[in-house]
Amino acid sequence: MTVEPEGISRHRTNAPNRVYYFDIGTGIWQGTATFRVTSWRRFMDSRAGLTNKVLVTAMHVIERLTGALRQHSTIVAKPNEGDFGVAHNVVRLSKFGVTMYLLEEQYVLDGNGIGVVVHGHERLGFVPGLFTRTFTYSAEIRDGGMAATYQMPLLGASWIGNYQVAADRQSISAELVCDWGRATEDTRRISAPA
């Protein structure tokens, strides 16, 4: 058994970030996601760029006309990968069976037990390869693995995402906010790892 410089064992399974991704998160999740612009003035004055402004406007209008998007997520744990473990996630938001947003993420867990570096690759819109980008951001896992805060660069803005695990550890709710927008996620685990 190796020991990290901070004195945390590599195999310590009760570290909050390992609990969040490996004990709770691993599996298949389904639910809904919402998105809306909360301040059109701040949004139009922002430096989001023309492409992001068109995408945000389209997402806002589509949801207002057709309701919440369907969310599907699959998280795979790799506890022996990297220094303290890695998890892989594929998130798909769809409407009427058409993928509107696709995100592939790799969560690299920090040996301090709470930190996470997230490497993401996303595709916006229903046309593959048209609006894609790769990015990195950070997260912190709290409350013994029952909550997380993500600092996400999305749609030309800095978003803060707060995720809360339900007491039964089978559902997660989230609120993501930026200066001009708000998004929510409500998902439930439908299949645990085999």
C-alpha positions as CSV (number, residue, x, y, z in Angstrom):
1,M,0.0,0.0,0.0
2,T,1.5,3.4,-1.0
3,V,0.9,6.6,0.9
4,E,0.4,10.0,-0.7
5,P,2.5,12.9,0.6
6,E,-0.5,14.2,2.5
7,G,-0.7,10.9,4.4
8,I,-3.7,9.6,2.5
9,S,-3.5,6.0,1.4
10,R,-4.0,5.3,-2.3
11,H,-6.5,2.6,-1.5
12,R,-8.5,4.6,1.1
13,T,-12.0,3.9,0.0
14,N,-13.7,6.4,2.4
15,A,-12.1,9.5,0.8
16,P,-15.0,11.8,-0.3
17,N,-14.0,11.9,-3.9
18,R,-13.8,8.1,-4.1
19,V,-17.1,7.7,-2.3
20,Y,-18.8,10.2,-4.7
21,Y,-17.5,8.7,-8.0
22,F,-16.9,5.0,-7.1
23,D,-19.4,4.1,-4.4
24,I,-22.3,6.4,-5.4
25,G,-21.7,7.6,-9.0
26,T,-20.8,4.4,-10.8
27,G,-23.6,3.1,-13.0
28,I,-26.3,4.3,-15.4
29,W,-28.3,7.4,-14.6
30,Q,-31.4,8.9,-16.2
31,G,-33.5,11.9,-15.6
32,T,-34.2,15.4,-16.9
33,A,-32.2,18.6,-17.4
34,T,-33.5,22.2,-17.8
35,F,-31.8,25.3,-19.1
36,R,-32.9,28.9,-19.2
37,V,-31.6,32.4,-19.5
38,T,-32.3,34.3,-16.3
39,S,-31.2,37.7,-17.6
40,W,-31.3,38.5,-21.3
41,R,-29.6,41.9,-20.7
42,R,-26.6,40.4,-18.9
43,F,-26.5,37.6,-21.5
44,M,-26.5,40.0,-24.5
45,D,-23.8,42.2,-22.7
46,S,-21.6,39.1,-22.0
47,R,-18.5,38.1,-23.9
48,A,-20.0,34.7,-24.7
49,G,-19.4,35.2,-28.5
50,L,-21.8,34.9,-31.4
51,T,-21.7,31.1,-31.6
52,N,-22.5,30.6,-27.9
53,K,-25.2,33.3,-28.1
54,V,-26.9,31.5,-30.9
55,L,-26.7,28.1,-29.2
56,V,-27.9,29.5,-25.8
57,T,-30.9,31.2,-27.5
58,A,-31.8,28.0,-29.4
59,M,-31.5,25.9,-26.2
60,H,-33.7,28.3,-24.3
61,V,-36.4,28.5,-27.0
62,I,-36.4,24.7,-27.5
63,E,-36.9,24.0,-23.8
64,R,-39.6,26.7,-23.5
65,L,-41.5,25.1,-26.4
66,T,-41.0,21.4,-25.7
67,G,-40.1,21.0,-22.0
68,A,-37.1,19.6,-20.2
69,L,-34.4,17.6,-22.0
70,R,-33.9,13.9,-21.2
71,Q,-30.5,13.1,-19.6
72,H,-28.7,9.9,-19.8
73,S,-25.3,9.3,-18.1
74,T,-23.0,6.4,-17.7
75,I,-20.2,6.5,-15.1
76,V,-17.4,3.9,-15.1
77,A,-15.0,3.7,-12.1
78,K,-11.3,3.0,-12.6
79,P,-10.0,3.1,-9.0
80,N,-6.6,1.7,-9.9
81,E,-6.0,4.2,-12.7
82,G,-3.9,7.3,-12.1
83,D,-2.5,8.3,-8.7
84,F,-5.8,8.1,-6.7
85,G,-8.3,6.8,-9.2
86,V,-10.2,8.0,-12.3
87,A,-13.8,7.8,-13.4
88,H,-15.2,8.2,-16.9
89,N,-18.6,9.7,-17.7
90,V,-20.6,10.1,-20.9
91,V,-23.6,12.5,-20.6
92,R,-26.2,12.7,-23.3
93,L,-29.0,15.3,-23.4
94,S,-31.7,14.6,-25.9
95,K,-35.1,15.6,-27.1
96,F,-37.4,13.4,-29.1
97,G,-34.5,10.9,-29.4
98,V,-32.1,13.5,-31.0
99,T,-28.9,14.2,-29.1
100,M,-28.7,17.9,-28.4
101,Y,-25.6,17.8,-26.2
102,L,-22.9,15.1,-25.7
103,L,-20.2,15.4,-23.0
104,E,-17.4,12.9,-22.4
105,E,-15.5,13.5,-19.1
106,Q,-12.6,12.0,-17.3
107,Y,-12.5,12.7,-13.5
108,V,-9.0,12.5,-12.1
109,L,-9.2,12.2,-8.4
110,D,-6.7,14.1,-6.2
111,G,-4.9,12.2,-3.4
112,N,-6.1,14.9,-0.9
113,G,-9.5,13.0,-1.0
114,I,-11.6,16.0,-2.1
115,G,-10.2,17.5,-5.2
116,V,-10.9,16.5,-8.8
117,V,-9.5,17.6,-12.2
118,V,-12.1,17.2,-15.0
119,H,-11.1,16.8,-18.6
120,G,-14.1,17.2,-20.9
121,H,-14.9,17.0,-24.6
122,E,-18.3,18.3,-25.6
123,R,-20.5,18.5,-28.6
124,L,-23.2,21.1,-28.7
125,G,-26.2,20.8,-31.1
126,F,-27.4,17.8,-33.1
127,V,-24.8,18.0,-35.9
128,P,-21.8,15.8,-35.0
129,G,-18.5,17.6,-35.3
130,L,-19.9,21.1,-35.8
131,F,-19.7,22.7,-32.3
132,T,-17.1,20.8,-30.3
133,R,-14.4,21.7,-27.8
134,T,-12.1,20.2,-25.2
135,F,-11.6,21.8,-21.8
136,T,-10.4,21.2,-18.2
137,Y,-11.9,22.4,-15.0
138,S,-11.9,21.6,-11.3
139,A,-14.3,20.2,-8.7
140,E,-14.4,19.7,-5.0
141,I,-16.3,16.9,-3.3
142,R,-17.9,17.7,0.1
143,D,-20.0,16.2,2.9
144,G,-18.2,12.8,2.9
145,G,-19.0,12.3,-0.8
146,M,-22.6,13.4,-0.7
147,A,-22.1,16.7,-2.5
148,A,-19.9,18.3,-5.1
149,T,-19.1,21.7,-6.5
150,Y,-17.9,22.1,-10.0
151,Q,-16.3,25.3,-11.6
152,M,-17.3,24.8,-15.2
153,P,-16.5,26.9,-18.3
154,L,-19.6,26.5,-20.4
155,L,-21.2,28.5,-23.2
156,G,-18.7,31.3,-22.9
157,A,-19.4,31.8,-19.1
158,S,-18.1,30.6,-15.8
159,W,-20.7,28.3,-14.2
160,I,-20.9,27.0,-10.6
161,G,-22.5,23.6,-10.4
162,N,-23.7,22.3,-7.0
163,Y,-24.6,18.6,-7.0
164,Q,-26.4,16.9,-4.0
165,V,-26.8,13.2,-3.5
166,A,-30.1,12.1,-1.9
167,A,-30.0,10.2,1.4
168,D,-30.8,6.9,-0.4
169,R,-27.7,7.4,-2.7
170,Q,-29.9,6.6,-5.7
171,S,-30.6,10.1,-7.0
172,I,-28.7,13.3,-7.6
173,S,-30.1,16.9,-8.0
174,A,-28.0,19.8,-9.3
175,E,-28.2,23.5,-9.9
176,L,-25.8,25.2,-12.3
177,V,-25.7,29.0,-12.3
178,C,-23.8,31.8,-14.1
179,D,-24.3,35.5,-14.3
180,W,-27.1,35.2,-16.9
181,G,-28.4,31.6,-16.7
182,R,-29.6,28.6,-14.7
183,A,-29.7,24.9,-15.4
184,T,-30.9,22.0,-13.4
185,E,-30.4,18.2,-13.4
186,D,-32.4,15.6,-11.7
187,T,-31.2,12.0,-12.2
188,R,-31.8,8.6,-10.7
189,R,-29.5,5.6,-11.0
190,I,-31.3,2.9,-13.0
191,S,-28.4,0.4,-13.1
192,A,-25.5,-0.2,-10.8
193,P,-22.2,-1.7,-12.1
194,A,-22.2,-5.5,-12.5
